[in-house]
Amino acid sequence: MSGGLLIHLLRPLPLNGANCPIKDDEIWIQQNWNILINLENTILFSMKAIKSLGKKAVIKSDAPLPRLEVGQVLLRTIAVSGNPVDWKNVEFQWSADHATLGCDVIGEIIKFGPDVDTSDFHIGDVISSYVHGSSLRSPENGAFAEYVAVDTKLSMHLPRKLNFSDSEHISEGPVTTYEGAASISTSWYTAGALLFHHFNLKYTTPREPQNSFPILIWGGTTAVGQALIQLIRTFNGYSKIVVTASKKNEKLLKKYGADDVFDYHDPEVIAKIKAKYTDFRHLIDCVSSKETIHQVYECSSDNGEATLLNLLMLSQDAIRPEIRKSNVKVDYTILYSAFGVDVKFSDWVIPADQSYRKSLIEFVKVINRLFLDGTLHHIPIKVYKNGLEGMIEIMDDLKYGRNSAEKLVAVMPH
């Protein structure tokens, strides 16, 4: 293969509104990609990716392409979105040096790994997916890169006609843009794990609520919070959806289906919540700090068994002894368990959880249909146009709280 053809092969392919390359020679390359890509045993393939290096995120131009495991496909990245865990992996050095960052990606399938269902996935399909970025197990793979390996069981099909948005800000709504599609995976999958794996909601729409008591969601305008509200309303999960948020976002949250919104800035917010609601048996802390975990805990039921879920691996030990209740359990979700393998950190391992994986695979299938038919909406989005540089900017903005009720999405050059 000539160097010129190799450069042509690896550079991004422009997409039109039908998810197809628009130049004849590039169409040929895409159609024959599986043949050409097999030459990787003799030709060094590399890409640009964002890697962790100490407490910094840096762009490397010579990163190896990720290997494909069973059931995986290789994507050419179109857009990605950021999550708090991205900057935390760097800041707290939860990942090894040189691990690729990022969890949310949409891209075009360019290669199959072993045992992919080729009746369901095809070369050229554009899909959204979730990746274990900053992984100790697969440090070469993460969403913040030009090419990403994704698990097809945790991937979603997208509408056939997507467009790039011309706007910096996109309102909540059905998925019609690449940016909207890129915003889904981590936050929605986390919400799904909380509700359908931990709290055992069912995929039904009964006239009467599945649970006769209310649920408290602390942090209703977080990406996970906005997903939770929509899912609970869609499946009629609780008698009331009670959330805390800034009052400026009350209209948005009630549009999703929230019944009651309390201003978390109010110094009397806990007293006001407890004065109106005394039977919170299910509570979710979407902010998950050492401060908010106590605020949510204080709102829990004083009598019946209650469970408080958080996103930062906080347990009962995190609760001050003087306010602990024997009837309240504190637990957490680890979305990385969706891959069905041991989750390795620097000094401990979370064993593989096949029941968690099975639950998430079912959830992905269910919400894929609901996004395709417009029942579920992506949340508001802020768009960063400058590719990998935008991804680093997103991590910085998330770290310093320079976002409000929006998912931050970076688009690759196109």
C-alpha positions as CSV (number, residue, x, y, z in Angstrom):
1,M,0.0,0.0,0.0
2,S,1.4,3.4,-0.9
3,G,1.9,6.0,1.8
4,G,-0.5,8.3,0.0
5,L,-3.2,5.8,0.0
6,L,-2.6,5.0,3.6
7,I,-2.9,8.6,4.6
8,H,-6.1,8.9,2.5
9,L,-7.5,5.8,4.1
10,L,-6.9,7.0,7.7
11,R,-8.2,10.5,7.3
12,P,-11.8,11.2,8.4
13,L,-14.5,10.6,5.8
14,P,-17.1,13.4,5.5
15,L,-20.7,12.4,6.0
16,N,-23.9,13.7,4.4
17,G,-27.3,13.7,5.9
18,A,-27.8,10.0,5.1
19,N,-24.7,8.9,7.0
20,C,-22.8,8.1,3.8
21,P,-19.5,9.3,2.4
22,I,-20.0,11.8,-0.4
23,K,-16.9,11.1,-2.6
24,D,-16.7,8.1,-5.0
25,D,-13.1,7.2,-4.1
26,E,-13.9,7.4,-0.4
27,I,-17.0,5.2,-0.9
28,W,-14.7,2.6,-2.5
29,I,-12.3,2.8,0.5
30,Q,-15.1,2.4,2.9
31,Q,-16.6,-0.6,1.1
32,N,-13.2,-2.3,1.0
33,W,-12.1,-1.2,4.4
34,N,-12.2,-4.8,5.9
35,I,-9.8,-5.9,3.2
36,L,-7.4,-3.0,3.7
37,I,-7.6,-3.0,7.5
38,N,-6.3,-6.6,7.5
39,L,-2.9,-5.2,6.5
40,E,-2.5,-3.9,10.0
41,N,-0.3,-6.9,10.8
42,T,2.4,-5.5,8.5
43,I,1.6,-1.8,8.6
44,L,1.7,0.3,11.7
45,F,-1.6,2.0,12.2
46,S,-1.8,4.9,14.6
47,M,-4.2,7.6,15.5
48,K,-4.7,10.7,17.6
49,A,-6.1,10.2,21.1
50,I,-6.3,12.0,24.4
51,K,-4.2,10.2,27.0
52,S,-3.8,10.6,30.8
53,L,-0.3,11.6,31.8
54,G,0.1,12.3,35.5
55,K,-2.6,14.8,36.3
56,K,-2.8,16.1,32.8
57,A,-4.8,15.1,29.7
58,V,-2.7,15.3,26.6
59,I,-3.2,14.7,22.9
60,K,-1.0,12.0,21.4
61,S,-0.6,11.7,17.7
62,D,1.0,8.2,17.6
63,A,-1.5,6.2,19.7
64,P,-2.1,2.6,18.6
65,L,-5.5,1.6,17.4
66,P,-7.5,-0.4,20.0
67,R,-7.7,-4.2,19.6
68,L,-11.1,-5.7,18.9
69,E,-12.4,-8.2,21.4
70,V,-15.4,-10.6,20.9
71,G,-18.5,-8.8,20.0
72,Q,-16.8,-5.5,19.3
73,V,-16.6,-3.2,16.3
74,L,-14.2,-0.4,15.4
75,L,-15.8,3.1,15.0
76,R,-14.4,6.1,13.2
77,T,-15.4,8.7,15.7
78,I,-17.9,11.4,14.7
79,A,-18.7,13.0,18.1
80,V,-18.2,12.4,21.8
81,S,-19.6,13.8,25.1
82,G,-18.0,14.4,28.4
83,N,-18.8,13.1,31.9
84,P,-17.4,14.0,35.3
85,V,-15.6,10.7,35.5
86,D,-13.4,11.8,32.6
87,W,-11.6,14.6,34.5
88,K,-11.7,12.7,37.8
89,N,-9.8,9.8,36.2
90,V,-7.0,12.3,35.5
91,E,-7.2,14.5,38.6
92,F,-7.3,11.5,41.1
93,Q,-5.1,9.3,38.9
94,W,-7.6,6.5,38.9
95,S,-6.2,5.3,35.5
96,A,-2.8,4.3,34.4
97,D,-0.6,6.8,32.5
98,H,-1.2,6.7,28.8
99,A,-4.7,5.3,29.1
100,T,-7.2,6.8,26.6
101,L,-9.9,8.9,28.2
102,G,-13.6,9.2,27.4
103,C,-16.8,7.1,27.7
104,D,-19.5,8.4,25.2
105,V,-19.1,8.1,21.5
106,I,-20.9,7.9,18.2
107,G,-19.2,6.8,15.1
108,E,-19.2,4.9,11.8
109,I,-18.5,1.2,11.9
110,I,-15.4,0.4,9.8
111,K,-14.4,-3.0,11.0
112,F,-15.9,-6.1,12.8
113,G,-14.3,-8.0,15.6
114,P,-15.0,-11.7,16.3
115,D,-18.6,-12.9,16.6
116,V,-20.4,-9.7,15.8
117,D,-24.0,-10.1,14.7
118,T,-23.7,-9.0,11.1
119,S,-27.4,-9.2,10.6
120,D,-27.8,-6.4,13.1
121,F,-24.7,-4.3,12.5
122,H,-23.2,-3.4,9.2
123,I,-20.1,-1.6,7.8
124,G,-21.1,2.0,7.4
125,D,-23.7,2.0,10.2
126,V,-23.5,5.0,12.6
127,I,-24.1,3.9,16.2
128,S,-23.8,5.4,19.7
129,S,-22.0,3.4,22.4
130,Y,-20.4,3.4,25.8
131,V,-16.7,2.7,26.5
132,H,-14.7,2.1,29.6
133,G,-12.3,5.0,29.1
134,S,-9.2,5.2,31.2
135,S,-9.3,1.4,31.7
136,L,-6.4,-0.5,33.2
137,R,-7.6,-3.5,31.3
138,S,-7.7,-1.9,27.9
139,P,-5.7,1.4,28.2
140,E,-5.5,1.8,24.4
141,N,-9.3,2.2,24.1
142,G,-11.4,5.2,25.0
143,A,-13.9,7.5,23.4
144,F,-11.6,10.5,23.1
145,A,-9.8,9.2,20.0
146,E,-10.1,9.1,16.3
147,Y,-11.0,5.3,16.4
148,V,-12.8,3.5,19.2
149,A,-13.6,-0.2,19.9
150,V,-17.2,-0.6,21.2
151,D,-19.3,-3.5,22.5
152,T,-22.2,-4.0,20.1
153,K,-24.4,-5.3,23.0
154,L,-24.1,-1.9,24.6
155,S,-24.6,0.1,21.4
156,M,-27.6,1.9,20.0
157,H,-28.8,2.2,16.4
158,L,-29.6,5.7,15.3
159,P,-32.1,7.4,13.0
160,R,-31.0,7.0,9.4
161,K,-30.9,10.7,8.7
162,L,-28.8,12.7,11.1
163,N,-27.4,16.1,10.6
164,F,-24.7,18.2,12.3
165,S,-26.1,21.2,14.2
166,D,-25.1,24.7,13.2
167,S,-25.8,25.9,16.8
168,E,-23.6,26.1,19.8
169,H,-26.6,25.2,22.0
170,I,-29.2,22.6,21.2
171,S,-32.5,22.4,23.1
172,E,-33.8,19.1,24.5
173,G,-35.6,17.1,22.0
174,P,-35.8,13.9,19.8
175,V,-32.5,12.7,18.4
176,T,-32.0,14.3,15.0
177,T,-28.4,15.4,15.1
178,Y,-25.0,13.7,15.6
179,E,-24.5,15.9,18.7
180,G,-27.8,14.7,20.2
181,A,-26.9,11.1,19.6
182,A,-23.5,11.6,21.2
183,S,-25.0,12.8,24.5
184,I,-26.8,9.6,25.5
185,S,-24.7,6.7,26.6
186,T,-23.2,7.2,30.0
187,S,-25.9,9.3,31.7
188,W,-28.8,7.2,30.3
189,Y,-27.2,3.9,31.0
190,T,-26.4,5.0,34.5
191,A,-30.0,6.0,35.0
192,G,-31.1,2.6,33.7
193,A,-28.8,0.7,36.1
194,L,-30.2,2.7,39.0
195,L,-33.8,2.2,38.2
196,F,-34.0,-1.2,36.5
197,H,-31.1,-3.1,38.1
198,H,-30.9,-1.7,41.6
199,F,-34.6,-0.6,42.1
200,N,-36.1,-3.3,40.0
201,L,-38.5,-1.2,37.9
202,K,-40.3,-3.1,35.2
203,Y,-40.6,-2.2,31.5
204,T,-44.4,-1.7,31.8
205,T,-46.7,1.3,31.7
206,P,-49.3,0.5,34.3
207,R,-52.1,2.9,35.2
208,E,-51.1,2.8,38.8
209,P,-47.5,3.6,39.8
210,Q,-45.1,0.6,40.1
211,N,-44.2,1.9,43.6
212,S,-46.9,3.6,45.8
213,F,-44.3,5.9,47.4
214,P,-42.3,8.9,46.0
215,I,-38.7,9.0,44.8
216,L,-36.2,11.8,45.6
217,I,-33.7,12.7,42.9
218,W,-31.0,15.1,44.2
219,G,-29.5,16.9,41.3
220,G,-32.4,16.9,38.8
221,T,-30.6,18.9,36.2
222,T,-27.5,16.7,36.0
223,A,-27.4,14.5,32.9
224,V,-28.3,11.4,35.0
225,G,-31.1,13.3,36.8
226,Q,-32.8,14.5,33.5
227,A,-32.6,10.9,32.2
228,L,-34.1,9.5,35.4
229,I,-37.1,11.8,35.3
230,Q,-38.0,10.8,31.8
231,L,-37.6,7.1,32.4
232,I,-39.7,7.2,35.6
233,R,-42.4,9.1,33.9
234,T,-42.4,6.8,30.8
235,F,-42.7,3.6,33.0
236,N,-44.8,5.2,35.8
237,G,-42.3,4.1,38.4
238,Y,-43.4,6.1,41.5
239,S,-46.3,8.0,43.0
240,K,-44.3,11.3,42.8
241,I,-41.1,12.4,41.2
242,V,-39.5,14.9,43.6
243,V,-36.2,16.6,42.6
244,T,-33.8,19.2,43.8
245,A,-32.5,21.7,41.3
246,S,-31.9,25.4,40.6
247,K,-35.3,27.1,40.3
248,K,-34.3,28.4,36.9
249,N,-34.6,24.9,35.5
250,E,-37.9,24.0,37.1
251,K,-39.9,24.4,33.9
252,L,-37.6,22.0,32.0
253,L,-37.8,19.4,34.7
254,K,-41.6,19.6,35.0
255,K,-41.7,19.2,31.2
256,Y,-39.9,15.9,31.6
257,G,-42.4,14.8,34.3
258,A,-41.1,16.0,37.7
259,D,-44.0,16.6,40.1
260,D,-42.2,18.8,42.7
261,V,-38.9,20.8,42.4
262,F,-37.1,22.1,45.5
263,D,-34.4,24.7,45.2
264,Y,-31.2,23.2,46.5
265,H,-29.8,26.7,47.1
266,D,-32.4,27.2,49.9
267,P,-30.7,26.7,53.3
268,E,-34.0,25.2,54.5
269,V,-34.4,22.8,51.6
270,I,-34.1,19.7,53.7
271,A,-36.7,20.9,56.3
272,K,-39.1,21.9,53.5
273,I,-38.8,18.5,51.8
274,K,-39.3,16.6,55.0
275,A,-42.3,18.8,55.9
276,K,-44.0,17.6,52.7
277,Y,-42.7,14.1,52.2
278,T,-41.9,11.6,54.9
279,D,-41.8,8.3,53.0
280,F,-38.8,8.4,50.7
281,R,-37.8,4.7,50.4
282,H,-35.9,5.2,47.2
283,L,-33.5,8.1,46.9
284,I,-30.8,8.9,44.3
285,D,-27.9,11.3,44.8
286,C,-26.9,12.4,41.3
287,V,-24.4,14.9,42.6
288,S,-22.7,12.4,44.9
289,S,-20.4,14.5,47.0
290,K,-19.7,14.1,50.7
291,E,-22.0,17.0,51.4
292,T,-25.0,15.9,49.2
293,I,-24.9,12.3,50.4
294,H,-25.8,13.6,53.9
295,Q,-28.5,16.0,52.6
296,V,-30.2,13.1,50.7
297,Y,-29.8,10.7,53.7
298,E,-31.6,13.1,56.0
299,C,-34.6,13.1,53.7
300,S,-35.0,9.3,53.8
301,S,-37.9,7.5,55.5
302,D,-37.6,7.3,59.3
303,N,-39.5,4.0,59.4
304,G,-39.8,1.7,56.4
305,E,-36.8,0.2,54.7
306,A,-35.1,2.7,52.4
307,T,-32.2,2.7,49.9
308,L,-30.0,5.6,48.9
309,L,-28.0,5.2,45.7
310,N,-25.1,7.3,44.7
311,L,-22.5,7.5,41.9
312,L,-19.2,7.8,43.8
313,M,-19.0,4.4,45.6
314,L,-20.0,5.9,48.9
315,S,-21.3,3.5,51.5
316,Q,-22.9,3.7,55.0
317,D,-19.4,4.5,56.3
318,A,-19.6,7.9,54.6
319,I,-22.6,8.9,56.8
320,R,-21.9,10.7,60.0
321,P,-22.6,8.3,62.9
322,E,-25.0,10.7,64.7
323,I,-27.5,10.7,61.8
324,R,-27.3,7.1,60.7
325,K,-30.6,5.1,60.6
326,S,-30.9,1.3,60.9
327,N,-33.6,1.2,58.2
328,V,-31.5,3.0,55.5
329,K,-29.1,1.3,53.2
330,V,-26.5,3.3,51.2
331,D,-25.4,1.7,47.9
332,Y,-23.9,2.7,44.6
333,T,-23.7,1.7,41.0
334,I,-20.6,1.1,38.9
335,L,-21.5,1.4,35.2
336,Y,-18.2,-0.2,34.2
337,S,-19.8,-3.5,35.4
338,A,-21.9,-3.4,32.2
339,F,-19.0,-5.1,30.3
340,G,-19.3,-8.3,32.3
341,V,-15.6,-8.4,33.3
342,D,-13.6,-7.6,36.4
343,V,-13.4,-3.8,36.9
344,K,-9.8,-3.1,37.8
345,F,-8.6,0.0,39.7
346,S,-5.1,0.7,41.0
347,D,-5.5,-1.0,44.3
348,W,-8.7,-3.1,44.1
349,V,-10.9,-5.1,41.8
350,I,-14.6,-5.2,41.5
351,P,-15.5,-8.8,40.4
352,A,-17.4,-9.3,37.1
353,D,-21.2,-9.0,37.5
354,Q,-23.1,-10.9,34.8
355,S,-26.5,-10.0,36.2
356,Y,-25.6,-6.3,35.9
357,R,-24.5,-6.8,32.3
358,K,-27.6,-8.7,31.4
359,S,-29.8,-5.9,32.9
360,L,-27.9,-3.2,31.0
361,I,-28.1,-5.1,27.7
362,E,-31.9,-5.3,28.1
363,F,-32.1,-1.7,29.0
364,V,-30.2,-0.6,25.9
365,K,-32.6,-2.5,23.7
366,V,-35.6,-0.9,25.3
367,I,-34.5,2.7,25.2
368,N,-33.1,2.3,21.7
369,R,-36.7,1.8,20.5
370,L,-37.9,4.7,22.6
371,F,-35.3,7.1,21.2
372,L,-36.0,6.0,17.7
373,D,-39.7,6.7,18.0
374,G,-39.2,10.0,19.8
375,T,-40.6,9.0,23.2
376,L,-37.3,9.8,25.0
377,H,-35.4,13.1,24.4
378,H,-31.8,14.0,24.6
379,I,-31.1,16.7,27.2
380,P,-29.9,20.2,26.3
381,I,-26.5,20.3,24.7
382,K,-23.5,22.6,24.3
383,V,-21.4,21.9,21.2
384,Y,-17.6,22.2,20.9
385,K,-16.5,22.2,17.3
386,N,-12.7,21.7,17.6
387,G,-12.4,17.9,17.9
388,L,-9.8,16.6,20.4
389,E,-9.0,20.1,21.6
390,G,-12.7,20.5,22.4
391,M,-12.7,17.3,24.4
392,I,-9.9,18.7,26.7
393,E,-11.9,21.9,27.0
394,I,-15.0,19.9,28.0
395,M,-13.1,18.1,30.8
396,D,-11.9,21.5,32.1
397,D,-15.4,23.0,32.0
398,L,-16.8,20.0,33.8
399,K,-14.1,20.1,36.5
400,Y,-14.7,23.8,37.2
401,G,-18.5,23.7,36.9
402,R,-18.8,25.8,33.8
403,N,-22.0,24.1,32.7
404,S,-25.6,24.1,33.7
405,A,-28.2,21.6,32.8
406,E,-26.4,20.8,29.5
407,K,-24.5,17.8,28.1
408,L,-21.1,18.9,26.6
409,V,-20.5,17.4,23.2
410,A,-17.4,17.7,21.0
411,V,-17.5,17.1,17.2
412,M,-14.7,15.7,15.2
413,P,-13.7,17.6,12.0
414,H,-16.0,16.7,9.1
